[in-house]
Amino acid sequence: MAVSTPAVAAPANPPRLAHRTGLMLVVIAIAQLMVILDATIVNVALPSMQTSLGFSTENL
């Protein structure tokens, strides 16, 4: 004779894990923003750098 135990379902997404997932999403979003911001600043500054330093287009 088999004894059956009631199945207790664990929560699909514990609150602590949900908080950590949200925090990681915020960190990744901020990192991506910094990469895009850095690339934009460099692209805006390139013509000024070329003139100031006397670089050719190929060397820039």
C-alpha positions in Angstrom: 0.0 0.0 0.0 1.5 3.3 -1.1 1.3 6.3 1.1 0.7 9.5 -0.8 1.7 12.9 0.5 0.0 16.0 -0.5 1.8 18.0 -3.2 2.8 21.4 -2.1 3.5 23.7 -5.0 6.4 26.0 -4.5 5.8 29.6 -5.6 6.9 30.1 -9.3 8.8 33.2 -8.6 9.8 33.8 -4.9 9.6 37.5 -3.9 13.4 37.6 -3.2 14.2 36.2 -6.7 11.8 38.7 -8.3 13.5 41.6 -6.5 16.9 40.4 -7.6 15.7 39.9 -11.2 14.4 43.5 -11.2 17.6 44.8 -9.8 19.7 43.0 -12.4 17.4 44.4 -15.2 18.0 48.0 -13.8 21.8 47.4 -13.7 21.9 46.1 -17.3 19.7 48.9 -18.5 22.0 51.5 -16.9 25.1 49.8 -18.4 23.6 49.8 -21.9 22.7 53.5 -21.5 26.3 54.3 -20.5 27.7 52.4 -23.6 25.3 54.3 -25.9 26.1 57.7 -24.2 29.8 57.1 -24.5 29.6 56.2 -28.2 27.5 59.3 -28.8 29.9 61.6 -27.0 32.9 60.2 -29.0 31.1 60.6 -32.3 30.2 64.2 -31.5 33.7 65.0 -30.4 35.5 63.4 -33.4 35.4 66.4 -35.8 36.7 68.8 -33.1 39.5 66.3 -32.2 40.4 66.0 -35.8 40.7 69.8 -36.2 42.6 70.3 -32.9 45.1 67.5 -33.4 45.5 67.8 -37.1 44.6 64.2 -37.9 43.5 63.1 -41.4 40.3 61.2 -41.8 42.1 57.9 -42.2 44.1 58.5 -39.0 41.1 59.6 -37.0 
